[in-house]
Structure formats: structure tokens, C-alpha cells
Amino acid sequence: MSLTGSYCRLERLDPGRHARELFAADRADIDGTSWTYLPYGPFEDLEGYTAWVSEVASPDDPYFFAVIDTDPGSPTKDRAAGVLSLLRVQPDAGSIEVGHIHLSPALQQTRASTEAQFLIMSYVFDDLGYRRHEWKCDALNAPSRRAAERLGFSYEGIFRQAVVIKGRNRDTAWYAIVDADWPRVREAFRVWLASDNFAPDGRQRSSLKAAR
């Protein structure tokens, strides 16, 4: 399965097609801070990273996607530069979570990374007809929490001492978009992603929050 937008494409994660490009893109994160709040990584070599990709690429829950950057002028154009997944799939409840988000430095804070989330949301609400789309992160992960709010997720609270990650207690912050929110959130994305919202250098003219 693939999901295609104007600035990125999501493809089911495949070790043979994506591992080498992803590992190369991740190497730009020299100190490995992008892995701080994930239960795995950073990976020291391609062999170890490919083994991890091979392990997570097979299950349907979580269902991993590679984010292919197709934005003209991007240093990673037409290459895999990040991953994300759909997980905790609950068809009876109409609920699903987006998680395992890891973006290379070249993809962070770009219109491609924002569009990747919009493609996932559209798939969840418009194609699957689900009622609830969740985002959860370490309560200490300020960038992830800001991202959730920017994308239109509503804060729902903290689950204290929810899990242990890399030997450290994690309080988990919960966010969600529900189907009643989706029309407003979807329209804001469409306004923000329009080509006339970006200057020739790719910088936004108006923020996603303003559009919403």
C-alpha cells in the first residue's frame, strides 16, 4: 500500500528498498538525540538497522511506512527519509494510533513531514472510516507534544508511570483527533498545503494553526 501527496509518498516499509536510504539519512543526526524517546536506536551500523527494519516491517500492527521525500529541492528528494506507523488498531472501537515516528534531520519541520501526517489522517478517517486517531508520547518530549498540537490533536491527559523505556520511567501524554474534529482539521491542512501558501524557497506564508 502507498499514500501519495504533493511533497511525500508513504510506502509500506521494506528492508530491501528502504533500509539503506533511511540509515544514510539518519546519519545526519550525529549525536543520536532523535532516538531519545524511542525504545530502540540509535543504530551503529547498517547491518543492525536493517535487522531492525526486517523485524518491524512484517507485522500489520504496528504497520510501518517509509516516508519518501518528493519535495523538489530537498536534499533527500526521492529517497526514504523517515518512518512512522499505524498501531493499536481497534476496528470495533474505530480507534487507531500513529506512532514510532522517526524523521531524519532533513525531513524534520518540513512540509513533507506535515503532509505525511495528513496522508495518514486522511487514510484513517476517509478511507477506513475510523472514529478516533491517537497520538501518544513521553510527557517529557516537548517537540512531540508541540507537533501534536500543531497538527490538530487535542490534549487528553497524562498516564503516569505508563511504561519503562530504556530503563527510565515514562509518563505518557495522550492526544487525539476524533471524527467530529476531522472536517475542520482536514480543511486547515488543505489550505496550508496549497502551493500558494509557500514562498519560492519553501517557507510557509501562513501557519497551520492560523489555517485551522
C-alpha positions in Angstrom: 0.0 0.0 0.0 1.1 3.5 -0.7 -0.3 7.0 0.0 0.8 9.8 -2.3 0.8 13.6 -1.8 2.4 16.6 -3.3 5.6 16.6 -1.2 5.9 13.0 0.0 4.8 9.4 -0.5 4.2 6.8 2.1 5.2 3.2 1.2 5.0 0.1 3.3 8.4 -0.3 4.9 10.6 -2.7 3.1 14.2 -3.6 4.2 15.4 -4.2 0.7 14.1 -0.9 -0.7 14.3 1.4 2.2 16.8 0.4 4.9 20.0 1.7 3.2 18.4 5.1 2.4 16.9 5.5 5.8 20.2 4.7 7.6 22.1 7.1 5.4 19.5 9.9 6.1 19.6 9.2 9.9 23.4 9.5 10.0 22.9 13.3 9.8 21.7 13.1 13.4 25.3 12.9 14.7 24.5 12.8 18.4 21.5 10.5 18.1 19.1 12.7 20.1 16.3 11.9 17.7 16.2 8.4 19.2 15.9 9.6 22.9 12.3 8.9 23.4 12.0 5.7 21.3 12.5 2.2 22.8 15.2 1.4 20.2 18.1 3.1 18.5 20.3 4.8 17.6 21.9 2.1 15.4 25.6 1.9 15.0 25.8 0.3 11.5 23.6 -0.6 8.5 23.5 -4.3 9.4 21.9 -3.5 12.8 19.5 -1.0 11.3 18.5 -3.4 8.5 17.9 -6.2 11.1 15.5 -3.8 13.0 13.7 -2.8 9.8 13.3 -6.5 8.9 11.8 -7.2 12.3 9.2 -4.4 12.3 8.3 -4.4 8.6 6.4 -7.7 8.7 3.6 -7.3 11.3 0.3 -5.5 10.4 0.2 -4.0 13.9 2.2 -1.9 14.0 2.1 -1.3 10.3 5.2 0.7 9.3 5.5 3.1 6.5 8.6 4.7 4.9 8.3 8.4 4.2 9.6 9.1 0.7 10.6 12.8 0.4 9.4 14.0 -3.1 9.6 17.7 -2.3 11.6 19.5 -5.1 14.8 21.0 -3.9 15.0 18.7 -0.8 18.4 17.1 -0.1 16.7 13.8 0.3 14.4 14.1 -2.7 13.0 10.8 -4.0 14.6 8.9 -1.1 13.3 7.4 2.1 14.0 9.8 4.9 11.7 8.8 7.8 9.3 6.2 9.2 6.0 6.2 11.0 3.4 3.5 11.8 -0.2 2.8 12.5 -0.7 0.8 15.6 -3.1 -0.3 18.4 -5.6 -0.9 15.6 -9.1 -1.4 17.2 -11.7 -1.9 14.4 -14.6 -2.5 16.8 -13.9 0.8 18.5 -12.9 2.6 15.3 -9.7 3.7 17.0 -6.1 3.7 15.7 -2.8 5.4 16.8 0.0 6.9 14.9 3.4 6.3 16.4 7.0 5.1 16.0 7.7 8.4 14.3 11.3 8.9 13.4 12.4 11.5 10.9 15.9 12.2 9.6 17.1 15.8 10.2 16.5 16.6 6.5 12.8 15.8 6.9 12.1 17.4 10.3 9.9 20.5 10.3 9.3 20.3 6.5 6.0 20.4 4.5 6.7 16.8 3.5 6.7 15.7 7.1 3.5 17.6 7.8 1.9 16.2 4.7 2.8 12.7 5.8 0.6 13.1 8.9 -2.2 14.5 6.7 -2.0 11.4 4.4 -2.2 9.1 7.4 -5.1 11.1 8.9 -7.0 11.0 5.6 -6.5 7.3 5.3 -7.7 6.8 8.9 -10.9 8.9 8.7 -11.8 9.0 5.0 -10.7 5.5 3.8 -11.0 3.4 6.9 -13.9 5.4 8.4 -12.4 5.3 11.9 -13.8 7.5 14.7 -10.6 8.2 16.7 -6.9 8.8 15.8 -4.5 8.9 18.7 -1.0 10.4 19.3 0.9 9.4 22.4 4.4 10.4 23.5 6.7 10.7 26.5 5.4 13.6 28.6 9.0 15.0 28.6 9.1 15.0 24.8 8.3 18.7 24.3 8.9 18.7 20.5 6.5 15.8 20.0 3.8 17.5 22.2 4.2 20.7 20.2 3.9 18.7 17.0 0.7 17.0 18.1 -1.0 20.3 19.0 0.2 22.0 15.8 -1.3 19.1 13.7 -4.7 19.5 15.4 -4.6 16.8 18.1 -6.4 17.7 21.4 -4.6 17.0 24.7 -6.4 14.4 26.8 -4.1 14.0 29.8 -1.2 12.1 31.3 -1.0 8.4 32.1 1.6 8.3 34.9 4.3 5.7 35.0 2.7 4.1 31.9 5.8 2.2 30.7 9.6 1.9 31.1 11.7 3.0 28.2 15.5 2.4 28.1 15.5 1.8 31.9 13.6 5.1 32.6 10.1 5.6 33.8 7.8 7.2 31.2 4.7 9.2 31.9 2.7 9.2 28.6 0.9 12.2 27.2 -2.3 11.4 25.3 -3.7 13.3 22.3 -6.4 12.5 19.8 -8.5 13.7 16.9 -12.0 12.3 16.7 -14.3 12.2 13.6 -16.2 15.3 14.7 -12.9 17.3 14.6 -11.8 15.9 11.3 -13.6 18.2 8.8 -12.1 21.3 10.4 -8.6 19.7 10.7 -8.8 18.4 7.1 -9.7 21.8 5.6 -6.9 23.5 7.5 -4.4 21.0 6.1 -5.7 21.6 2.6 -5.3 25.4 3.0 -1.9 25.1 4.5 -0.6 22.6 1.9 -1.8 24.7 -1.1 1.1 25.7 -3.3 0.3 29.4 -2.9 0.9 29.2 0.9 4.7 28.7 0.2 7.3 31.2 -0.9 9.7 30.1 -3.7 12.2 29.0 -1.0 9.5 26.7 0.5 8.8 28.7 3.6 5.2 28.9 4.7 3.3 32.2 4.3 0.7 31.3 6.9 0.9 28.7 9.7 -1.2 25.5 10.0 -2.6 26.8 13.3 -3.8 30.0 11.6 -5.4 27.9 8.9 -7.3 25.9 11.5 
